[in-house]
Amino acid sequence: FIGSCVSVLSGEVAQLHYCCFVYRFSTSRQTLTWVPDSFFSRSIFIDRDPSLFAPILNFLRTKELHPRAINVHMLMHEAEFYGIAPLVRKLQLCDELDRSSCGNVLFNGYLPPPAILNVFKGMDSDLFSVLCVCVRVRVCTCLRARVCLGQSSDPGMVRIICGHHNWIAVAYTQFVVCYRVKESTGWQQVFTSPRLDWVIDRVALNAKVMGGSLGDNDKMVAVASVTEIILWAICPDGNGNEIGVFSLGVPVEALFFVGNQMIATSHAGKVGVWNAVTKHWQNQDVVPISSYDTAGSLLILGCNNGSIYYIDVQKFPLRMKDNDLLVTELYRDPTEDAITALSVYLTPKTSDSGNWIEIAYGTSSGTVRVIVQHPETVGSGPQLFQTFSVHRSPVTKIMLSEKHLISVCADNNHVRTWTVTRFRGMISTQPGSTPLTSFKILSLDDVDGHGGCSAGTEIGPYGERDDQQVFIQRVVPDTDKLYVRLSSNGKRVCEVRSVDGTSITAFTVHECEGSSRIGSRPRRYLFSGHSNGSIQMWDLTTAMEIAGKVDIRALGGPTEEELLELLDQCDLALTRTPDSTPRASTCRYMFSY
């Protein structure tokens, strides 16, 4: 046997010229064929990795396996190819020694696919779209139903997860489910929407409605697809009442809540606001939007003309008569580059006149700037504080926190970080923001979009502004593994792996409130959604504590071996690297309203 790359030419075995070495194996027909119906009972031509063939041949000779000296996953793949069932079973058992369906110490919970999935999976989506048997016929036409339903190949996979307080909302292809957690009863499913006639692209959750006509205990969840938004109120008993169906008129790029106000924005230059008190929906034309963030009751918009605008949504009901959302220009970039990422940091109150406001933003040219506004000089507007020209591609994400300034550009998620110096809580130039590290968060996307939703797989950074943030890295679309990395230096906190072997299609990081016990603090969790519709939960608070006790200086994202193994399992023809199109800043997840 020639155990290297070979090809068959005119019925003869010929070695390829680029092979620099040859492995020769000698064995008997009896050894190779003792497993019935395997590869060797039908063929003797081998075009496989010779280094992995050696332990396979040794198993056929001795029927013994020494797992400590082999790569179990790679050998299992080869054993499956050769059809050696006894070896495959042994390797599966070896794999299960280090991997339990109950997960490791970080595994915190498992929510099975909702029962309604079985009903939906039994329905023929193509027939549904052709007949237009729509739950919401007033929202879509037959043509639109046909287009939307064809966008997802698997209606049972999780597309998006979002959290607020002790609640999470999970969006599937055509419906959304809400769960809440209590210390005594654990996670409970409390709301399931009707089946929609289009694919959900965005989801938003407000689990703490402050007063208003909905009642103190009511919650709200909203979903969007293309231009339409549906909003429900969730009652204390878990039932949901539809509040309304609203149209932004252009594709909804972001959907979120600021207090009781539901906000929808679009890159096309539209802002829509629904207010819980007035129960009024209002659209506002603005300059094309390329990023946004929130700060208290303020909605901050970064626009293509280089300007930063703000809307005080608390004042929204007061402006109903003239149908104006009171959009005010806050700052204009000196070079008028498009503002492609925004992050607002509110320091502790320093005077009776207000907060010291700090804003970090990135531009389409790769520039990163920090501007600040003193409480005593609110009327004069923010002043330029620092400028960094370290990116050569558009900045896609930015985060300004108590200790760090973090920016990400479109060059395969290239991250640059700085340490931030503060004096009495306020950013300082002594010694100023100093460079900390540079790394990449490689994440290949699914070209056809069937593997999930881009809104459900944002890398971050996730975390509170006064704590260490993390990035979540899913290298290839069809994988059961995620890497959790510190946003400040890129080092690996931990890796999590699906307990049931299913692919991870969506994820988010969210802090759930502590228990009622005195001194109990919120805990941070990673929620992963899977191709089979399940939700798996991972304890990042414990992961961060463990990482703080061990030396993680030498461990970052996937190692070269891990990366190659992931890429080997992925069809690169069906994936793409992140494009250079600026997206809305993900730092909106960092605020509690």
JOVEN-V773608 format. One record per residue. RES is the residue in one small letter. SS is DSSP state (A for helix, B for strand, O for the rest). PSI is psi in radians with two decimals (NA if undefined). Layout:
# JOVEN-V773608
res:RES ss:SS psi:PSI
res:RES ss:SS psi:PSI
This chain:
# JOVEN-V773608
res:f ss:O psi:2.43
res:i ss:B psi:1.92
res:g ss:O psi:0.83
res:s ss:O psi:-3.00
res:c ss:O psi:2.14
res:v ss:B psi:2.85
res:s ss:B psi:2.78
res:v ss:B psi:2.10
res:l ss:B psi:2.07
res:s ss:O psi:0.68
res:g ss:O psi:0.03
res:e ss:B psi:2.62
res:v ss:B psi:2.16
res:a ss:B psi:2.37
res:q ss:B psi:2.39
res:l ss:O psi:2.48
res:h ss:O psi:-0.41
res:y ss:O psi:-0.14
res:c ss:O psi:2.23
res:c ss:O psi:-0.09
res:f ss:O psi:2.80
res:v ss:O psi:2.33
res:y ss:O psi:2.26
res:r ss:B psi:2.25
res:f ss:O psi:2.39
res:s ss:O psi:2.23
res:t ss:O psi:-3.12
res:s ss:O psi:2.79
res:r ss:A psi:-0.64
res:q ss:A psi:-0.71
res:t ss:A psi:-0.76
res:l ss:A psi:-0.47
res:t ss:O psi:0.26
res:w ss:O psi:-0.36
res:v ss:O psi:1.99
res:p ss:O psi:2.58
res:d ss:O psi:0.48
res:s ss:O psi:3.11
res:f ss:A psi:-0.68
res:f ss:A psi:-0.25
res:s ss:A psi:-0.16
res:r ss:O psi:-0.41
res:s ss:O psi:2.68
res:i ss:O psi:0.15
res:f ss:O psi:2.19
res:i ss:O psi:2.18
res:d ss:O psi:1.12
res:r ss:O psi:3.08
res:d ss:O psi:2.07
res:p ss:A psi:-0.52
res:s ss:A psi:-0.48
res:l ss:A psi:-0.28
res:f ss:A psi:-0.52
res:a ss:A psi:-0.89
res:p ss:A psi:-0.47
res:i ss:A psi:-0.79
res:l ss:A psi:-0.66
res:n ss:A psi:-0.66
res:f ss:A psi:-0.70
res:l ss:A psi:-0.53
res:r ss:A psi:-0.80
res:t ss:A psi:-0.26
res:k ss:O psi:0.43
res:e ss:O psi:2.73
res:l ss:O psi:2.35
res:h ss:O psi:1.52
res:p ss:A psi:-0.43
res:r ss:A psi:-0.37
res:a ss:A psi:0.16
res:i ss:O psi:2.87
res:n ss:O psi:1.85
res:v ss:A psi:-0.77
res:h ss:A psi:-0.77
res:m ss:A psi:-0.70
res:l ss:A psi:-0.61
res:m ss:A psi:-0.69
res:h ss:A psi:-0.74
res:e ss:A psi:-0.72
res:a ss:A psi:-0.64
res:e ss:A psi:-0.65
res:f ss:A psi:-0.78
res:y ss:A psi:-0.17
res:g ss:O psi:0.55
res:i ss:O psi:1.50
res:a ss:A psi:-0.75
res:p ss:A psi:-0.66
res:l ss:A psi:-0.70
res:v ss:A psi:-0.76
res:r ss:A psi:-0.71
res:k ss:A psi:-0.74
res:l ss:A psi:-0.64
res:q ss:A psi:-0.71
res:l ss:A psi:-0.67
res:c ss:A psi:-0.72
res:d ss:A psi:-0.66
res:e ss:A psi:-0.26
res:l ss:A psi:-0.60
res:d ss:A psi:-0.05
res:r ss:O psi:2.08
res:s ss:O psi:2.57
res:s ss:O psi:-0.18
res:c ss:O psi:-0.01
res:g ss:O psi:3.05
res:n ss:O psi:-2.89
res:v ss:O psi:-0.40
res:l ss:O psi:-0.31
res:f ss:B psi:2.15
res:n ss:B psi:-0.30
res:g ss:B psi:2.80
res:y ss:B psi:2.16
res:l ss:B psi:2.00
res:p ss:O psi:2.83
res:p ss:O psi:2.41
res:p ss:O psi:2.56
res:a ss:O psi:-0.50
res:i ss:A psi:-0.35
res:l ss:A psi:-0.67
res:n ss:A psi:-0.61
res:v ss:A psi:-0.79
res:f ss:A psi:-0.66
res:k ss:A psi:-0.43
res:g ss:O psi:-0.11
res:m ss:O psi:2.50
res:d ss:O psi:1.91
res:s ss:A psi:-0.62
res:d ss:A psi:-0.79
res:l ss:A psi:-0.68
res:f ss:A psi:-0.74
res:s ss:A psi:-0.64
res:v ss:A psi:-0.77
res:l ss:A psi:-0.32
res:c ss:O psi:0.81
res:v ss:O psi:1.33
res:c ss:O psi:2.42
res:v ss:O psi:-0.59
res:r ss:O psi:1.26
res:v ss:O psi:-0.42
res:r ss:O psi:-0.26
res:v ss:O psi:-0.63
res:c ss:O psi:2.89
res:t ss:O psi:2.97
res:c ss:A psi:-0.72
res:l ss:A psi:-0.77
res:r ss:A psi:-0.65
res:a ss:A psi:-0.69
res:r ss:A psi:-0.75
res:v ss:A psi:-0.83
res:c ss:A psi:-0.76
res:l ss:A psi:-0.36
res:g ss:O psi:-0.02
res:q ss:O psi:-0.30
res:s ss:O psi:2.28
res:s ss:O psi:-0.25
res:d ss:O psi:1.75
res:p ss:O psi:-0.21
res:g ss:O psi:-0.09
res:m ss:O psi:2.73
res:v ss:O psi:2.25
res:r ss:O psi:-0.75
res:i ss:B psi:2.49
res:i ss:B psi:2.35
res:c ss:B psi:2.73
res:g ss:B psi:2.68
res:h ss:B psi:2.15
res:h ss:O psi:-2.20
res:n ss:O psi:0.48
res:w ss:B psi:2.66
res:i ss:B psi:2.62
res:a ss:B psi:2.31
res:v ss:B psi:2.08
res:a ss:B psi:2.18
res:y ss:O psi:-2.98
res:t ss:O psi:-0.77
res:q ss:O psi:0.27
res:f ss:O psi:2.86
res:v ss:B psi:2.49
res:v ss:B psi:2.43
res:c ss:B psi:2.44
res:y ss:B psi:2.66
res:r ss:B psi:2.72
res:v ss:B psi:2.44
res:k ss:B psi:2.56
res:e ss:O psi:-0.62
res:s ss:O psi:-0.55
res:t ss:O psi:-0.15
res:g ss:B psi:-2.77
res:w ss:B psi:2.34
res:q ss:B psi:2.37
res:q ss:B psi:2.18
res:v ss:B psi:-0.21
res:f ss:B psi:2.38
res:t ss:B psi:2.21
res:s ss:O psi:2.85
res:p ss:O psi:2.81
res:r ss:O psi:2.24
res:l ss:O psi:2.88
res:d ss:O psi:0.27
res:w ss:O psi:2.89
res:v ss:O psi:2.29
res:i ss:O psi:2.22
res:d ss:O psi:-0.48
res:r ss:B psi:2.66
res:v ss:B psi:2.53
res:a ss:B psi:2.59
res:l ss:B psi:2.36
res:n ss:B psi:1.85
res:a ss:O psi:0.15
res:k ss:O psi:1.42
res:v ss:O psi:2.17
res:m ss:O psi:1.70
res:g ss:O psi:-2.67
res:g ss:O psi:3.11
res:s ss:O psi:-0.23
res:l ss:O psi:-0.37
res:g ss:O psi:2.67
res:d ss:O psi:-0.49
res:n ss:O psi:-0.09
res:d ss:O psi:2.62
res:k ss:B psi:2.87
res:m ss:B psi:2.49
res:v ss:B psi:2.47
res:a ss:B psi:2.57
res:v ss:B psi:2.68
res:a ss:B psi:2.58
res:s ss:B psi:2.17
res:v ss:O psi:-1.94
res:t ss:O psi:-0.25
res:e ss:B psi:2.61
res:i ss:B psi:2.36
res:i ss:B psi:2.34
res:l ss:B psi:2.29
res:w ss:B psi:2.61
res:a ss:B psi:2.30
res:i ss:B psi:2.09
res:c ss:O psi:2.88
res:p ss:O psi:-0.52
res:d ss:O psi:-0.01
res:g ss:O psi:-0.25
res:n ss:O psi:2.67
res:g ss:B psi:2.46
res:n ss:B psi:2.28
res:e ss:B psi:2.20
res:i ss:B psi:-0.72
res:g ss:B psi:2.95
res:v ss:B psi:2.21
res:f ss:B psi:2.66
res:s ss:B psi:2.29
res:l ss:O psi:-0.31
res:g ss:O psi:-0.33
res:v ss:O psi:2.87
res:p ss:O psi:2.32
res:v ss:O psi:2.05
res:e ss:O psi:-0.46
res:a ss:B psi:2.48
res:l ss:B psi:2.19
res:f ss:B psi:3.02
res:f ss:B psi:2.51
res:v ss:B psi:1.80
res:g ss:O psi:-2.26
res:n ss:O psi:-0.09
res:q ss:B psi:2.23
res:m ss:B psi:2.27
res:i ss:B psi:2.36
res:a ss:B psi:2.35
res:t ss:B psi:2.78
res:s ss:B psi:2.53
res:h ss:O psi:-0.40
res:a ss:O psi:-0.21
res:g ss:O psi:0.67
res:k ss:B psi:2.47
res:v ss:B psi:2.23
res:g ss:B psi:2.45
res:v ss:B psi:2.27
res:w ss:B psi:2.26
res:n ss:B psi:2.31
res:a ss:O psi:-0.43
res:v ss:O psi:-0.88
res:t ss:O psi:-0.28
res:k ss:O psi:0.73
res:h ss:B psi:2.41
res:w ss:B psi:2.32
res:q ss:B psi:2.27
res:n ss:B psi:2.53
res:q ss:B psi:2.25
res:d ss:B psi:2.31
res:v ss:O psi:3.13
res:v ss:O psi:2.55
res:p ss:O psi:2.23
res:i ss:B psi:2.30
res:s ss:B psi:-0.10
res:s ss:B psi:2.90
res:y ss:B psi:2.87
res:d ss:B psi:2.97
res:t ss:B psi:2.65
res:a ss:B psi:1.82
res:g ss:O psi:-2.13
res:s ss:O psi:0.08
res:l ss:B psi:2.39
res:l ss:B psi:2.07
res:i ss:B psi:2.24
res:l ss:B psi:2.25
res:g ss:B psi:2.28
res:c ss:B psi:2.91
res:n ss:O psi:-0.35
res:n ss:O psi:0.10
res:g ss:O psi:0.09
res:s ss:B psi:2.65
res:i ss:B psi:2.14
res:y ss:B psi:2.80
res:y ss:B psi:2.62
res:i ss:B psi:2.18
res:d ss:B psi:1.78
res:v ss:A psi:-0.30
res:q ss:A psi:-0.49
res:k ss:A psi:-0.02
res:f ss:A psi:-0.82
res:p ss:A psi:-0.44
res:l ss:A psi:-0.25
res:r ss:A psi:0.31
res:m ss:O psi:-0.57
res:k ss:O psi:-0.68
res:d ss:O psi:0.22
res:n ss:O psi:0.85
res:d ss:O psi:2.25
res:l ss:O psi:0.10
res:l ss:O psi:1.09
res:v ss:O psi:2.11
res:t ss:B psi:2.36
res:e ss:B psi:2.24
res:l ss:B psi:-0.68
res:y ss:B psi:2.67
res:r ss:B psi:2.28
res:d ss:O psi:2.41
res:p ss:O psi:-0.57
res:t ss:O psi:0.05
res:e ss:O psi:0.56
res:d ss:O psi:2.66
res:a ss:O psi:2.37
res:i ss:B psi:1.76
res:t ss:B psi:-0.15
res:a ss:B psi:2.51
res:l ss:B psi:2.55
res:s ss:B psi:2.15
res:v ss:B psi:2.31
res:y ss:B psi:2.12
res:l ss:B psi:2.01
res:t ss:O psi:2.86
res:p ss:O psi:2.59
res:k ss:O psi:2.28
res:t ss:O psi:-0.17
res:s ss:B psi:2.99
res:d ss:O psi:-0.31
res:s ss:O psi:-0.06
res:g ss:B psi:-2.93
res:n ss:O psi:2.74
res:w ss:O psi:2.01
res:i ss:B psi:2.27
res:e ss:B psi:2.34
res:i ss:B psi:2.19
res:a ss:B psi:2.41
res:y ss:B psi:2.71
res:g ss:B psi:2.74
res:t ss:B psi:3.02
res:s ss:O psi:-0.34
res:s ss:O psi:-0.06
res:g ss:O psi:0.02
res:t ss:O psi:2.47
res:v ss:B psi:2.22
res:r ss:B psi:2.67
res:v ss:B psi:2.24
res:i ss:B psi:2.63
res:v ss:B psi:2.67
res:q ss:B psi:2.16
res:h ss:O psi:2.56
res:p ss:A psi:-0.55
res:e ss:A psi:-0.23
res:t ss:A psi:0.73
res:v ss:A psi:-0.67
res:g ss:A psi:-0.45
res:s ss:A psi:-0.14
res:g ss:O psi:2.95
res:p ss:O psi:2.66
res:q ss:B psi:2.49
res:l ss:B psi:2.24
res:f ss:B psi:-0.84
res:q ss:B psi:2.67
res:t ss:B psi:2.35
res:f ss:B psi:2.33
res:s ss:O psi:1.14
res:v ss:O psi:-0.16
res:h ss:O psi:2.56
res:r ss:O psi:0.03
res:s ss:O psi:2.84
res:p ss:O psi:2.42
res:v ss:B psi:2.20
res:t ss:B psi:-0.45
res:k ss:B psi:2.62
res:i ss:B psi:2.59
res:m ss:B psi:2.14
res:l ss:B psi:2.10
res:s ss:O psi:-2.98
res:e ss:O psi:-0.66
res:k ss:O psi:-0.31
res:h ss:B psi:2.68
res:l ss:B psi:2.15
res:i ss:B psi:2.29
res:s ss:B psi:2.59
res:v ss:B psi:2.37
res:c ss:B psi:3.05
res:a ss:O psi:-0.06
res:d ss:O psi:1.41
res:n ss:O psi:0.75
res:n ss:O psi:0.92
res:h ss:B psi:2.21
res:v ss:B psi:2.34
res:r ss:B psi:2.39
res:t ss:B psi:2.64
res:w ss:B psi:2.64
res:t ss:B psi:2.45
res:v ss:O psi:2.24
res:t ss:O psi:2.33
res:r ss:B psi:2.59
res:f ss:B psi:2.02
res:r ss:O psi:0.68
res:g ss:O psi:-0.18
res:m ss:B psi:2.53
res:i ss:B psi:2.48
res:s ss:O psi:2.68
res:t ss:O psi:0.07
res:q ss:O psi:1.74
res:p ss:O psi:0.09
res:g ss:O psi:-3.11
res:s ss:O psi:2.11
res:t ss:B psi:2.48
res:p ss:B psi:2.45
res:l ss:B psi:-0.95
res:t ss:B psi:2.98
res:s ss:B psi:2.29
res:f ss:B psi:3.04
res:k ss:B psi:2.58
res:i ss:O psi:1.36
res:l ss:O psi:2.25
res:s ss:O psi:1.89
res:l ss:O psi:2.35
res:d ss:B psi:2.75
res:d ss:B psi:2.15
res:v ss:O psi:-0.80
res:d ss:O psi:-0.08
res:g ss:O psi:0.07
res:h ss:O psi:-0.28
res:g ss:O psi:-0.06
res:g ss:O psi:-2.74
res:c ss:O psi:2.35
res:s ss:A psi:-0.53
res:a ss:A psi:-0.33
res:g ss:A psi:-0.05
res:t ss:O psi:0.64
res:e ss:O psi:2.35
res:i ss:O psi:-0.31
res:g ss:B psi:-2.67
res:p ss:B psi:2.58
res:y ss:B psi:2.53
res:g ss:O psi:2.89
res:e ss:O psi:2.68
res:r ss:O psi:-0.44
res:d ss:O psi:0.26
res:d ss:O psi:3.10
res:q ss:O psi:2.21
res:q ss:O psi:2.86
res:v ss:B psi:2.66
res:f ss:B psi:2.60
res:i ss:B psi:2.15
res:q ss:B psi:2.07
res:r ss:O psi:1.84
res:v ss:O psi:-0.86
res:v ss:O psi:2.69
res:p ss:O psi:-0.78
res:d ss:O psi:1.42
res:t ss:O psi:2.68
res:d ss:O psi:0.31
res:k ss:B psi:2.44
res:l ss:B psi:2.53
res:y ss:B psi:2.26
res:v ss:B psi:2.12
res:r ss:B psi:2.50
res:l ss:B psi:2.31
res:s ss:O psi:-0.39
res:s ss:O psi:-0.64
res:n ss:O psi:0.01
res:g ss:O psi:-0.02
res:k ss:O psi:2.64
res:r ss:B psi:2.23
res:v ss:B psi:-0.81
res:c ss:B psi:3.02
res:e ss:B psi:2.52
res:v ss:B psi:2.56
res:r ss:B psi:2.30
res:s ss:O psi:2.30
res:v ss:O psi:-0.29
res:d ss:O psi:0.17
res:g ss:O psi:0.04
res:t ss:O psi:2.70
res:s ss:O psi:2.55
res:i ss:B psi:2.11
res:t ss:B psi:-0.23
res:a ss:B psi:2.75
res:f ss:B psi:2.80
res:t ss:B psi:2.85
res:v ss:B psi:2.32
res:h ss:B psi:2.48
res:e ss:B psi:2.16
res:c ss:B psi:2.50
res:e ss:O psi:2.66
res:g ss:O psi:3.08
res:s ss:O psi:-3.14
res:s ss:O psi:-0.11
res:r ss:O psi:2.53
res:i ss:O psi:2.32
res:g ss:O psi:-0.05
res:s ss:O psi:2.34
res:r ss:O psi:2.73
res:p ss:O psi:2.67
res:r ss:B psi:2.51
res:r ss:B psi:2.33
res:y ss:B psi:2.58
res:l ss:B psi:2.14
res:f ss:B psi:2.17
res:s ss:B psi:2.31
res:g ss:B psi:2.59
res:h ss:B psi:2.88
res:s ss:O psi:-0.39
res:n ss:O psi:0.07
res:g ss:O psi:-0.03
res:s ss:O psi:2.83
res:i ss:B psi:2.27
res:q ss:B psi:2.45
res:m ss:B psi:2.45
res:w ss:B psi:2.39
res:d ss:B psi:1.68
res:l ss:A psi:-0.41
res:t ss:A psi:-0.82
res:t ss:A psi:-0.69
res:a ss:A psi:-0.74
res:m ss:A psi:-0.66
res:e ss:A psi:-0.73
res:i ss:A psi:-0.74
res:a ss:A psi:-0.56
res:g ss:A psi:-0.27
res:k ss:A psi:-0.16
res:v ss:O psi:2.88
res:d ss:O psi:1.91
res:i ss:O psi:0.33
res:r ss:O psi:-0.54
res:a ss:O psi:0.04
res:l ss:O psi:2.09
res:g ss:O psi:-2.18
res:g ss:O psi:-2.65
res:p ss:O psi:2.41
res:t ss:O psi:2.99
res:e ss:A psi:-0.72
res:e ss:A psi:-0.75
res:e ss:A psi:-0.70
res:l ss:A psi:-0.79
res:l ss:A psi:-0.66
res:e ss:A psi:-0.71
res:l ss:A psi:-0.77
res:l ss:A psi:-0.54
res:d ss:A psi:-0.47
res:q ss:O psi:0.03
res:c ss:O psi:2.40
res:d ss:O psi:1.82
res:l ss:A psi:-0.34
res:a ss:A psi:-0.34
res:l ss:A psi:0.17
res:t ss:B psi:2.87
res:r ss:B psi:2.72
res:t ss:O psi:2.77
res:p ss:O psi:2.37
res:d ss:O psi:3.09
res:s ss:O psi:0.16
res:t ss:O psi:2.10
res:p ss:O psi:2.51
res:r ss:O psi:2.88
res:a ss:O psi:2.50
res:s ss:O psi:2.42
res:t ss:A psi:0.05
res:c ss:A psi:-0.02
res:r ss:A psi:-0.39
res:y ss:A psi:-0.14
res:m ss:A psi:-0.09
res:f ss:O psi:2.59
res:s ss:O psi:2.23
res:y ss:O psi:NA
